[in-house]
Amino acid sequence: MQQLYQDSMVLVCHFGKPSLFIMFTANPKWTEIQDELLPGQTAIDPPDLVARVFKVKLHDLLNQIKHKYVFGPWHGWVWTIEYQKRGLPHVHLLLFLKTHAQFLTPEYIDRFISVELPTEDDVIGEQLRELIQNTIVHTHCVGGNGNFSCMKDLNPAVVTSCHKGYPHALIEETTIAENGYPQYRRWNTDRSFDIPVPGSEGTLTTVIDNSGVVPDNPNLSLRYNSHINVEVCGLVQDVKNIDKYIYKGSDKATVSVESEHDEIRRYLHGRYLGPTEPVWHQFEFAIHDKQPPVTHLSLHLPGPQPVYYVGHDDPDRIHHLIEGSVTSLMGFFSYNVQNEDGRQFFYYEFPEHFVYIRKVGWKKRQKGTAVGRMYSASPFQRERYYRCLLLTVVREARSFENLTTVDGMVYSTFKGR
């Protein structure tokens, strides 16, 4: 997860902050699932069916974004699969768009994101209204119910809104706050519906209007008949938290196991595991993806580059592997010695224009693109850290000695002094 998180942050450095955050959740009422259930079964009983259907829906969503440009031309994305405690899969997706600057205007935001209950003037309006009422409204904490996580540590008698800000204020126009997060347009209309207050066992009801609608894209909601939360990303500072959130891993719990025969209380550190998750892994479906791909670039001092060999290899073979070992960094130096067309690029820029082939070296890229990421180096690693800094500012590097040469003077260390 740490490597995936760092890869996603490299895309942020390359493209800027993401334009949209999208969360797409499986719907157990999809007809593709319901039509295949045996008598007496529910959607949770055939986890392989849920996994396959969600995989198809996710593939179609990514196709709509990449090839149909439902949000406009795109640069890339990062996404990961997670699972609800009831076992249903959902995807968290960060989308980098070429039209990112336009998502900072209220008019452009209103074209793609809605937080309002639609009218029921036609069949499509009726379908969308029913879908939003069932899947795209925040109802957990209505009535001041303090049992849900969004109300935890809050006093419902004093605080009337949850951590997520629901119910939101009804406003006439979308505005961009100083922190970069938009306040979406929520008109004060007569469209509303009643729901039972959670925990009241149906004895109490409350009214839900536009103030309780979760941001969504109506076209995608109708296409997939599911909960699809679409939000504009705020400040750059928020991106790190979002990336940590989508790569935080599964929910975990600590279980206390007690026995009359044990003098010491034992604790098992476990995590929630529903039936769909192991099936997803058995089918070898991807659990994360990033586009464009990120090429990892090696960092090492002269000599101690990594060499891989089998434990029972004889010394002569190991010596041969050491002598013939080539890393992406050594290949970078070698390419600049033999060719001039790459000398204007920094080491981390090389994957955008060249492809690294193991045991061969760098070759000119014929198609596609990639983003380079050098492995991190701590200041406590001293020479490795200083060499990393030099590679970000020195062009035309052709050797380790070339990195330590300044104005014709060769220094004995990468720090220089």
Number of C-alpha atoms within 10 A of each C-alpha: 11 10 11 18 17 18 22 26 20 17 26 18 10 11 15 15 23 25 23 19 21 20 18 23 23 25 20 17 13 16 12 14 19 14 9 12 15 10 6 6 11 13 18 17 14 17 19 18 19 25 22 18 19 24 17 10 15 18 11 13 17 14 13 14 18 17 11 12 13 16 18 13 16 18 16 19 25 25 22 18 23 22 21 17 12 12 19 22 22 20 20 22 25 26 25 23 24 15 15 22 10 13 19 19 14 17 13 14 19 16 11 19 20 21 24 26 28 19 12 14 8 8 9 13 15 13 14 21 20 15 19 24 20 12 19 22 23 16 21 19 21 22 18 20 20 20 13 12 12 17 20 13 11 16 14 16 8 8 11 17 18 24 12 10 12 20 19 17 16 17 15 11 14 17 18 15 10 9 11 15 16 20 16 25 22 22 18 14 11 9 15 15 12 12 14 16 20 21 13 11 9 10 9 13 16 14 13 20 23 25 23 25 23 23 20 23 21 21 13 19 20 18 11 18 20 21 23 25 20 23 23 23 23 21 14 14 10 14 20 16 11 17 21 17 12 21 21 13 14 15 13 11 11 10 12 10 11 12 9 7 6 9 8 10 10 12 11 10 10 12 13 14 16 17 18 24 21 14 18 20 12 10 11 9 13 11 13 16 15 18 17 16 19 20 19 16 19 15 21 18 13 10 7 8 15 12 14 9 11 8 7 7 9 10 9 9 12 17 12 10 14 17 10 11 15 19 22 23 23 20 21 25 20 17 20 20 15 10 9 10 12 21 19 14 19 18 26 16 16 24 25 18 19 19 20 19 12 12 12 11 18 23 14 14 15 9 8 10 16 19 20 21 20 18 13 13 17 11 10 8 9 14 18 18 18 17 20 21 14 17 18 14 12 15 16 21 25 19 17 15 14 15 20 19 15 10 5 8 8 14 15 11 15 22 15 12 6
